[in-house]
Amino acid sequence: MRLSELSGKEIVDAKKAERLGVLGQTDLEINDKTGQIQALLIPSLKWFGLRKQGGEVRVPWKHVKKIGTDMIIIDIEEEEEN
């Protein structure tokens, strides 16, 4: 699968049933030696007027469970979220 095919897909947490973001708004952490994707870095932004607040959520690639036509389903263990 090419990166262009992943772009625009919604990222959904299966356990919380919540939308985390859209892949076009995320960064990928890539191993510089192997070229494999190690994690998705999803900005967790909250808008208050014109100011953005928040950090980012790092989702290790091993937690990506399914990539469909419209979304990417992830499953993160509770202890890894903190």
N, C-alpha and C positions, 0 to 999 in steps of 0.2 A: 504494500500500500504506500502511496506517495503522500508527502506532507500536504500537497494541494487537495487531496481527497479527504483529509482530516479537517481541513479548515472549514469553519462555520458550524461544526457539530456542537450541540449542547453537551455539557458534561454534567451527569446526574449521579448523585450519591444514592446507591441502592438502599442502604440502611436507613438513611434519614428521609429518603424520597424528596430530596431538594436539589434544585438546580444550582450548580456551582459557578457556571460561566459558559462562555462559548470559546471554542478552541482558537478562533481568530484573535481573541483577546488574551491568550495565554502564551507563555514561553515554554520551550522544551529544554530540558537538561540533557545534553548529549555527551556520551563518553567520547573524549577526543581521540582515543586510540582505536576503538572499535567502530565508532559511528552509531552505536545503538542508543536508543532513547532510554534514559534512566528514570526520568520523572517529568510530570507536567507541573508547571508553576502557574497557578491560577491566582490572579489578583483578587483579593477580598476587599472590595471598595464599597464604602457607604457614602452616598452623596448628601451633603448638608449645604443646601444653597449651591455655591460654586466650588466649595472645598471638598477635596477627596480625603478620606481617612481610611486607614487600614493597611494591612501588610499583604502577604500572599500565602497561599496554601500549597504545600509541596505534596504531590501525589506520586509515590513511587510507581513505576510502570507495572510492577507485578500486581498492583491492585486494579488495573484496568481489566475488567471482566468481559466486556462485549463492546464491539464497535459496530453500530448499525448504520443505516442510511442517514439518520437524522441526529443520532446522539451516541455518546460514549458513556457506558455504565461503569462506575467504579464502586469498589467495596473496600472500605478502610476499616481496620480494626480500631476499636475505641481507644486502646492505650497508645496507638500511634498518632492519634489526632493531637495530643497535647504536646 
